Amino acid sequence: MEKHGRHIEKYSKHIPGSFGEEDIHELRVEYKKLRAFIRLVKLDKKAGRIKMPARLKSLYHAAGKVRDLHLFIQQLTDPSKNNTSTVPHYIKYLRHDLFEAKEQLVKEIERADFDKFLKDITDELPAELGDDTVKKFIHRKVATIQIILLAVETEKELHTIRKQLKDIIYDIKIFQNDWGISFPVIAWKSEKLLNDMTTKLGNFNDLCATLGFLKPFTHHEIPPEEREYIETKRQEIQQQLEQEKHVLLEQVQHLHLNSNF
């Protein structure tokens, strides 16, 4: 896991001053790979009290806030959509939030001690990882998804399903790309379908984040006509999410996930 931890460190060092979207994206991906592996390994009987360091978790969340604000502001300032002239005060407000989010991210990067993070993790790793641990991990992931599908009420459940699928995919890649061996469990119809499904669920999650930025606005610096525009967009996206939720749930069913292996 040294590799993924050092990659997080590398992208963190690139961020201050430039805040490149690719660096922020790659930092978050490497974090998720490390997190997925920790979630797998901690099920092993010989593993110590392994967990993701709290400071590293804070860095990840800070990077996520910058990423979400970046994407949303880009949507609003896209020339093809002609939104800039519609909500100039709102965009100014968001850019202020982005500035503060970037400041917080820099603080988290400055506080990060990657040598300590990696030592805390590697000291708790088992000497080897047995197939039984992998089977237990996949069984729990699949069973969690199957239970959620029985009673989905909000968008949060779809986000939880995506997290289970992404953990599986990241661990498959670690086995294949880092270790050069096949993943010892297959509990799905197609790995490609898993990847495609997480992409769709990721787009859905981004839409949920957009809805969060379009919450009912009472800020005195946002004029009434802009608040009206924001409310209209909020209702449109809420309807879109409701429609897409049912389609995505049906598609998750078609993954034919199996917890009996």
C-alpha positions as a Markdown table, in Angstrom:
| # | Residue | x | y | z |
|---|---|---|---|---|
| 1 | Met | 0.0 | 0.0 | 0.0 |
| 2 | Glu | 3.1 | 2.2 | 0.1 |
| 3 | Lys | 2.5 | 3.0 | -3.6 |
| 4 | His | -1.0 | 4.4 | -3.2 |
| 5 | Gly | -0.1 | 6.3 | -0.1 |
| 6 | Arg | 2.9 | 7.9 | -1.8 |
| 7 | His | 0.7 | 8.8 | -4.8 |
| 8 | Ile | -1.7 | 10.7 | -2.5 |
| 9 | Glu | 1.4 | 12.5 | -1.1 |
| 10 | Lys | 2.6 | 13.3 | -4.7 |
| 11 | Tyr | -0.7 | 14.8 | -5.8 |
| 12 | Ser | -1.1 | 16.7 | -2.5 |
| 13 | Lys | 2.2 | 18.4 | -3.2 |
| 14 | His | 1.1 | 19.4 | -6.7 |
| 15 | Ile | -2.2 | 21.0 | -5.5 |
| 16 | Pro | -1.3 | 24.3 | -3.7 |
| 17 | Gly | -0.9 | 27.2 | -6.1 |
| 18 | Ser | -2.5 | 25.4 | -9.1 |
| 19 | Phe | -5.4 | 23.3 | -7.8 |
| 20 | Gly | -5.4 | 21.3 | -10.9 |
| 21 | Glu | -8.5 | 19.3 | -11.4 |
| 22 | Glu | -6.6 | 16.2 | -12.5 |
| 23 | Asp | -4.4 | 16.3 | -9.4 |
| 24 | Ile | -7.4 | 16.6 | -7.1 |
| 25 | His | -9.2 | 13.8 | -9.0 |
| 26 | Glu | -6.2 | 11.5 | -8.8 |
| 27 | Leu | -5.6 | 12.2 | -5.2 |
| 28 | Arg | -9.2 | 11.1 | -4.4 |
| 29 | Val | -8.9 | 8.0 | -6.6 |
| 30 | Glu | -5.7 | 6.9 | -4.8 |
| 31 | Tyr | -7.4 | 7.5 | -1.4 |
| 32 | Lys | -10.3 | 5.4 | -2.4 |
| 33 | Lys | -8.0 | 2.6 | -3.5 |
| 34 | Leu | -6.2 | 2.7 | -0.2 |
| 35 | Arg | -9.6 | 2.8 | 1.7 |
| 36 | Ala | -11.0 | -0.1 | -0.3 |
| 37 | Phe | -7.9 | -2.2 | 0.5 |
| 38 | Ile | -8.1 | -1.3 | 4.2 |
| 39 | Arg | -11.8 | -2.3 | 4.3 |
| 40 | Leu | -10.8 | -5.7 | 2.8 |
| 41 | Val | -7.7 | -6.4 | 5.0 |
| 42 | Lys | -9.3 | -5.4 | 8.3 |
| 43 | Leu | -11.6 | -8.5 | 7.9 |
| 44 | Asp | -8.5 | -10.8 | 8.1 |
| 45 | Lys | -8.1 | -12.5 | 11.5 |
| 46 | Lys | -4.4 | -11.7 | 11.6 |
| 47 | Ala | -4.8 | -8.0 | 10.8 |
| 48 | Gly | -4.2 | -5.5 | 13.6 |
| 49 | Arg | -6.5 | -2.5 | 14.4 |
| 50 | Ile | -6.0 | -1.1 | 10.9 |
| 51 | Lys | -8.0 | 2.0 | 9.9 |
| 52 | Met | -7.7 | 5.1 | 7.7 |
| 53 | Pro | -5.9 | 7.8 | 9.6 |
| 54 | Ala | -8.3 | 10.6 | 10.6 |
| 55 | Arg | -6.0 | 13.4 | 9.1 |
| 56 | Leu | -5.9 | 11.6 | 5.8 |
| 57 | Lys | -9.7 | 11.3 | 5.8 |
| 58 | Ser | -10.0 | 15.1 | 6.5 |
| 59 | Leu | -7.7 | 15.8 | 3.5 |
| 60 | Tyr | -9.8 | 13.6 | 1.2 |
| 61 | His | -13.1 | 15.4 | 2.3 |
| 62 | Ala | -11.5 | 18.8 | 1.8 |
| 63 | Ala | -10.4 | 17.8 | -1.7 |
| 64 | Gly | -13.9 | 16.6 | -2.4 |
| 65 | Lys | -15.4 | 20.0 | -1.5 |
| 66 | Val | -13.1 | 21.8 | -3.8 |
| 67 | Arg | -13.8 | 19.3 | -6.6 |
| 68 | Asp | -17.6 | 19.6 | -6.2 |
| 69 | Leu | -17.5 | 23.4 | -6.2 |
| 70 | His | -15.2 | 23.4 | -9.2 |
| 71 | Leu | -17.6 | 21.2 | -11.2 |
| 72 | Phe | -20.7 | 23.2 | -10.2 |
| 73 | Ile | -19.2 | 26.6 | -11.0 |
| 74 | Gln | -18.1 | 25.2 | -14.4 |
| 75 | Gln | -21.7 | 24.2 | -15.1 |
| 76 | Leu | -23.0 | 27.7 | -14.3 |
| 77 | Thr | -20.3 | 29.5 | -16.3 |
| 78 | Asp | -20.5 | 27.3 | -19.4 |
| 79 | Pro | -20.9 | 29.8 | -22.3 |
| 80 | Ser | -23.2 | 27.4 | -24.1 |
| 81 | Lys | -25.7 | 27.5 | -21.3 |
| 82 | Asn | -25.7 | 31.3 | -20.9 |
| 83 | Asn | -26.0 | 31.0 | -17.1 |
| 84 | Thr | -23.3 | 33.6 | -16.1 |
| 85 | Ser | -25.5 | 36.6 | -16.8 |
| 86 | Thr | -28.4 | 34.9 | -15.2 |
| 87 | Val | -26.9 | 34.5 | -11.7 |
| 88 | Pro | -23.8 | 36.7 | -11.3 |
| 89 | His | -24.3 | 37.3 | -7.6 |
| 90 | Tyr | -24.8 | 33.6 | -6.9 |
| 91 | Ile | -21.6 | 32.7 | -8.9 |
| 92 | Lys | -19.7 | 35.3 | -6.9 |
| 93 | Tyr | -21.0 | 33.7 | -3.7 |
| 94 | Leu | -19.9 | 30.2 | -4.9 |
| 95 | Arg | -16.4 | 31.5 | -5.8 |
| 96 | His | -16.0 | 32.9 | -2.3 |
| 97 | Asp | -17.0 | 29.4 | -1.0 |
| 98 | Leu | -14.4 | 27.8 | -3.4 |
| 99 | Phe | -11.7 | 30.2 | -2.1 |
| 100 | Glu | -12.4 | 29.1 | 1.4 |
| 101 | Ala | -12.5 | 25.4 | 0.4 |
| 102 | Lys | -9.1 | 25.8 | -1.2 |
| 103 | Glu | -7.7 | 27.4 | 1.9 |
| 104 | Gln | -9.0 | 24.5 | 4.0 |
| 105 | Leu | -7.5 | 22.0 | 1.6 |
| 106 | Val | -4.1 | 23.7 | 1.8 |
| 107 | Lys | -4.3 | 23.5 | 5.6 |
| 108 | Glu | -5.1 | 19.8 | 5.5 |
| 109 | Ile | -2.1 | 19.2 | 3.1 |
| 110 | Glu | 0.2 | 21.1 | 5.4 |
| 111 | Arg | -0.9 | 19.1 | 8.4 |
| 112 | Ala | -0.5 | 15.7 | 6.6 |
| 113 | Asp | 2.3 | 13.5 | 7.8 |
| 114 | Phe | 2.4 | 10.8 | 5.1 |
| 115 | Asp | 5.3 | 8.9 | 6.7 |
| 116 | Lys | 3.2 | 8.5 | 9.9 |
| 117 | Phe | 0.1 | 7.6 | 7.9 |
| 118 | Leu | 1.8 | 4.8 | 6.1 |
| 119 | Lys | 3.6 | 3.5 | 9.1 |
| 120 | Asp | 0.3 | 3.4 | 11.1 |
| 121 | Ile | -1.3 | 1.4 | 8.3 |
| 122 | Thr | 1.5 | -1.0 | 7.4 |
| 123 | Asp | 2.2 | -1.8 | 11.1 |
| 124 | Glu | -1.2 | -3.3 | 11.3 |
| 125 | Leu | -1.2 | -5.3 | 8.1 |
| 126 | Pro | -1.3 | -9.2 | 8.2 |
| 127 | Ala | 1.7 | -11.1 | 6.8 |
| 128 | Glu | -0.6 | -12.5 | 4.0 |
| 129 | Leu | -4.1 | -12.2 | 2.8 |
| 130 | Gly | -6.1 | -15.4 | 2.6 |
| 131 | Asp | -8.8 | -16.2 | 0.0 |
| 132 | Asp | -11.3 | -16.7 | 2.8 |
| 133 | Thr | -10.9 | -13.0 | 3.8 |
| 134 | Val | -11.6 | -12.0 | 0.2 |
| 135 | Lys | -14.7 | -14.2 | 0.1 |
| 136 | Lys | -16.0 | -12.7 | 3.3 |
| 137 | Phe | -15.4 | -9.2 | 2.0 |
| 138 | Ile | -17.2 | -9.8 | -1.3 |
| 139 | His | -20.0 | -11.7 | 0.5 |
| 140 | Arg | -20.6 | -8.7 | 2.8 |
| 141 | Lys | -20.5 | -6.2 | -0.1 |
| 142 | Val | -22.9 | -8.1 | -2.2 |
| 143 | Ala | -25.2 | -8.8 | 0.7 |
| 144 | Thr | -25.3 | -5.1 | 1.6 |
| 145 | Ile | -26.4 | -4.2 | -1.9 |
| 146 | Gln | -29.0 | -6.9 | -1.9 |
| 147 | Ile | -30.5 | -5.7 | 1.4 |
| 148 | Ile | -30.5 | -2.1 | 0.2 |
| 149 | Leu | -32.4 | -3.1 | -3.0 |
| 150 | Leu | -35.2 | -4.4 | -0.8 |
| 151 | Ala | -36.1 | -1.0 | 0.5 |
| 152 | Val | -34.6 | 2.0 | -1.2 |
| 153 | Glu | -36.1 | 5.3 | 0.0 |
| 154 | Thr | -33.6 | 8.1 | -0.8 |
| 155 | Glu | -30.7 | 8.9 | -3.1 |
| 156 | Lys | -28.3 | 8.0 | -0.2 |
| 157 | Glu | -29.0 | 4.3 | -0.7 |
| 158 | Leu | -27.8 | 4.6 | -4.3 |
| 159 | His | -24.6 | 6.3 | -3.1 |
| 160 | Thr | -24.1 | 3.5 | -0.6 |
| 161 | Ile | -24.5 | 0.9 | -3.4 |
| 162 | Arg | -21.9 | 2.8 | -5.5 |
| 163 | Lys | -19.4 | 2.7 | -2.6 |
| 164 | Gln | -19.8 | -1.1 | -2.3 |
| 165 | Leu | -19.2 | -1.6 | -6.0 |
| 166 | Lys | -16.3 | 0.8 | -6.1 |
| 167 | Asp | -14.6 | -1.0 | -3.2 |
| 168 | Ile | -14.9 | -4.3 | -5.2 |
| 169 | Ile | -13.5 | -2.7 | -8.4 |
| 170 | Tyr | -10.6 | -1.0 | -6.6 |
| 171 | Asp | -9.6 | -4.3 | -4.9 |
| 172 | Ile | -9.9 | -6.2 | -8.2 |
| 173 | Lys | -7.5 | -3.6 | -9.7 |
| 174 | Ile | -5.0 | -3.9 | -6.8 |
| 175 | Phe | -4.9 | -7.7 | -7.3 |
| 176 | Gln | -4.5 | -7.4 | -11.0 |
| 177 | Asn | -2.3 | -4.3 | -11.5 |
| 178 | Asp | -0.3 | -4.2 | -8.2 |
| 179 | Trp | 0.2 | -7.9 | -7.7 |
| 180 | Gly | -0.3 | -9.4 | -11.1 |
| 181 | Ile | -2.7 | -12.1 | -10.0 |
| 182 | Ser | -6.4 | -12.8 | -10.6 |
| 183 | Phe | -9.0 | -11.8 | -8.1 |
| 184 | Pro | -10.0 | -15.0 | -6.3 |
| 185 | Val | -13.8 | -14.4 | -6.3 |
| 186 | Ile | -16.3 | -13.8 | -9.1 |
| 187 | Ala | -19.8 | -12.9 | -7.9 |
| 188 | Trp | -21.1 | -10.9 | -10.9 |
| 189 | Lys | -22.1 | -11.4 | -14.5 |
| 190 | Ser | -19.5 | -9.1 | -15.9 |
| 191 | Glu | -16.7 | -6.9 | -14.6 |
| 192 | Lys | -17.4 | -4.4 | -17.4 |
| 193 | Leu | -21.0 | -4.0 | -16.2 |
| 194 | Leu | -19.7 | -3.3 | -12.7 |
| 195 | Asn | -17.5 | -0.5 | -14.1 |
| 196 | Asp | -20.3 | 0.9 | -16.2 |
| 197 | Met | -22.7 | 0.9 | -13.3 |
| 198 | Thr | -20.3 | 2.8 | -11.0 |
| 199 | Thr | -19.9 | 5.4 | -13.7 |
| 200 | Lys | -23.7 | 5.9 | -14.0 |
| 201 | Leu | -24.0 | 6.0 | -10.2 |
| 202 | Gly | -21.1 | 8.5 | -10.1 |
| 203 | Asn | -22.9 | 10.8 | -12.5 |
| 204 | Phe | -26.1 | 10.5 | -10.3 |
| 205 | Asn | -24.0 | 11.4 | -7.2 |
| 206 | Asp | -22.7 | 14.5 | -9.0 |
| 207 | Leu | -26.3 | 15.5 | -9.7 |
| 208 | Cys | -27.1 | 15.0 | -6.0 |
| 209 | Ala | -24.1 | 17.3 | -5.2 |
| 210 | Thr | -25.5 | 19.9 | -7.6 |
| 211 | Leu | -28.9 | 19.7 | -5.8 |
| 212 | Gly | -27.1 | 20.4 | -2.5 |
| 213 | Phe | -25.7 | 23.7 | -3.9 |
| 214 | Leu | -29.2 | 24.7 | -5.1 |
| 215 | Lys | -30.8 | 24.6 | -1.7 |
| 216 | Pro | -33.5 | 27.3 | -1.0 |
| 217 | Phe | -31.5 | 30.6 | -0.7 |
| 218 | Thr | -32.3 | 33.5 | 1.6 |
| 219 | His | -28.8 | 35.2 | 1.5 |
| 220 | His | -29.4 | 38.9 | 1.4 |
| 221 | Glu | -26.8 | 39.5 | -1.4 |
| 222 | Ile | -28.6 | 37.1 | -3.8 |
| 223 | Pro | -31.4 | 39.2 | -5.5 |
| 224 | Pro | -34.9 | 37.7 | -5.7 |
| 225 | Glu | -34.7 | 37.0 | -9.5 |
| 226 | Glu | -31.6 | 34.8 | -8.9 |
| 227 | Arg | -33.2 | 33.0 | -6.0 |
| 228 | Glu | -36.2 | 32.3 | -8.2 |
| 229 | Tyr | -33.9 | 30.8 | -10.9 |
| 230 | Ile | -32.1 | 28.7 | -8.3 |
| 231 | Glu | -35.4 | 27.3 | -7.0 |
| 232 | Thr | -36.6 | 26.5 | -10.5 |
| 233 | Lys | -33.3 | 24.6 | -11.2 |
| 234 | Arg | -33.6 | 22.8 | -7.9 |
| 235 | Gln | -37.0 | 21.5 | -8.7 |
| 236 | Glu | -35.9 | 20.4 | -12.1 |
| 237 | Ile | -33.0 | 18.5 | -10.8 |
| 238 | Gln | -35.1 | 16.9 | -8.0 |
| 239 | Gln | -37.5 | 15.6 | -10.6 |
| 240 | Gln | -34.6 | 14.3 | -12.7 |
| 241 | Leu | -33.1 | 12.5 | -9.8 |
| 242 | Glu | -36.4 | 10.8 | -8.9 |
| 243 | Gln | -36.7 | 9.5 | -12.5 |
| 244 | Glu | -33.1 | 8.4 | -12.8 |
| 245 | Lys | -33.2 | 6.6 | -9.4 |
| 246 | His | -35.7 | 4.1 | -10.6 |
| 247 | Val | -33.8 | 3.4 | -13.8 |
| 248 | Leu | -30.5 | 2.9 | -11.9 |
| 249 | Leu | -32.1 | 0.6 | -9.4 |
| 250 | Glu | -33.3 | -1.6 | -12.2 |
| 251 | Gln | -29.9 | -1.7 | -13.8 |
| 252 | Val | -28.3 | -2.7 | -10.5 |
| 253 | Gln | -30.6 | -5.6 | -10.4 |
| 254 | His | -29.3 | -6.7 | -13.8 |
| 255 | Leu | -25.7 | -7.0 | -12.5 |
| 256 | His | -26.9 | -10.4 | -11.2 |
| 257 | Leu | -24.7 | -10.1 | -8.1 |
| 258 | Asn | -24.4 | -13.4 | -6.2 |
| 259 | Ser | -23.4 | -13.8 | -2.5 |
| 260 | Asn | -23.4 | -17.6 | -2.6 |
| 261 | Phe | -20.0 | -18.7 | -3.9 |
